[in-house]
Amino acid sequence: TVGGSVAEPKVAATADPLLLSAIRGDKVERPPVWLMRQAGRYMKSYQQICEKYPSFRERSENVDLVVEISLQPWKVFKPDGVILFSDILTPLPGMNIPFDIVKGKGPVIYNPLRTAADVNEVVEFVPEEWVPYVGEALGILQTEVNNEAAVLGFVGAPFTLASYVVEGGSSKHFTKIKSLAFSQPQVLHSLLQKFTTSMAKYIQYQADHGAQAVQIFDSWATELSPVDFEEFSLPYLKQIVDTVRQTHPNLPLILYASGSGGLLERLPLTGVDVVSLDWTVDMAEGRKRLGSDIAVQGNVDPGVLFGSKEFISGRIHDTIRKAGDRKHILNLGHGIVVGTPEENVAHFFEVARGFRY
Ligand code: CP3
């Protein structure tokens, strides 16, 4: 070109939320920003709701409370993504798997699934029947947020859901699910297939009711060695993506797996649009390993939010610079931690929103 200058694409003139433009690869003036678990216990306003409604299941299964809690961070911090307040375990009762979240203990599955007979009892999830409050809440959120941010839905990935229901709750060494995987793999495969079919339907349901992008959390997939990830997680993630693409070809899908550094090259094989990196991967190296077709999300250490304001600003700029000026959603490398000072969260969003490429 004349003078050696390359014409820069124009900033897209679109009413789309910034987050969707960035995923598409449009030229945007700054990366969109939101935080995993941005609604929750680090916020005083959330703790006040918890005092009045001590049951997590009530808070996450009542339309008015779901909407109110989802909007708490939106009102204060104006993130570019507003994630539905819910849990990856929320669909389980609809599959005949009762659960609760117990304070100080975390998720509890009362009757862990360990045998072929147990897995036989699991039924396919019908979202409109079991979680109508999710569809209703997403619709209200879309109206309230009005394209100033993207409304985000989410689901748990088959392996991560299976790890909870086989272990009976959170786990350190994942011995029960590995015992099943490595002695009766066909039983685990049959459970994973049920979660796959049900979660694909659940994503479609969320998209039909107002979710503009959906994140799939495979939080514990990296407990698997790569060869086992290829057997017990990857094919199911791919099947979910393929199924959703048939009905919703333009719905952006984001995949998060914590500790995924050793699996990075395999994650794009799922077909998702965005890979969310945790902070143990250098953003520039992660970007290189993933290739330029895919968008990246992340990856500031949640612990950075306990640092000084200057330090927080430095890490934001460092992460954005390493991610490059396209296809990056600024986020943490995992969920925001309880005890994070709200003023540091406010600072994080101010600096991020004030940034220009
Ligand atoms: O991001 C958001 O703001 C949306 C809310 C959200 C929650 N859970 C609310 C919640 C999201 C996206 C989740 C996903 C989730 N749930 C994951 C995947 C994300 C990740 O962290 O890897 C997982 C593994 C779960 C299962 C789960 N639910 C755990 C491990 C816990 C914490 C238990 C504890 O006591 O610390 C929960 C409970 C839960 N889900 C809380 C919140 C805000 C905390 C309990 C409460 O607020 O009463």
Residues whose N, C-alpha, C, O or C-beta is under 5 A from the ligand:
A	BS01	CP3	L35 M36 R37 Q38 A39 G40 R41 F56 I83 L84 F85 S86 D87 I88 I101 V102 G104 K105 G106 P107 F217 S219 G335
